[in-house]
Amino acid sequence: MSDYAIELGETVQPFTCTHCGEEAVTVSGSVSEQEAPYAIYFAALMTPHEQISARLTISLGGWGDDDEAERQWAYIEVRPKDGESCAMMIRDAKESLHKNEKVLGTPMSRAEVLKSPLRDEFYAVADYIVFKDPAVKSYLAGDEVSLVGREKPE
């Protein structure tokens, strides 16, 4: 992996799943590369669903400059697969819970991400989040969501 580092968002935000009506949770954080701001993310953990699925909204670019125009974001679904590995699928940005967050920059459709030179970066950051964010990692492993480094929701 690259010279990434992760900083966990402090809170766990509950939300109501639009598909099942049950309460799930979102965690957030940021990723730096070589000690410079690189990405922010939201991870929707679909805890009430039988099939484990983390849905990552990842925004890349312009974080050191606070320039929203440089930022682009993608929506990636992650599911556990065969032991410790995961399967990732780019989904359309309009499906993201965070699609209206202007700070993320420009949303990218599935087709745009797949043909973009940023595609591999989105996957690399997603992979890093899966292995380094305790909430995401524990959930995808089939364990209780780890709140290490975060405040429990009220």
Secondary structure, 3 states (H helix, E strand, C coil): CCCEEEEECCECEEEECCCCCCEEEEEEEEEEECCEEEEEEEEEECCCCCCCCEEEEEEECCCCCCCHHHCEEEEEEEEEECCCEEEEEEECHHHCCCCCCHHHCEECCHHHHHHCCCHHHHHHHHHHHHHHCHHHHHHHCCCCCCCCCCECCC
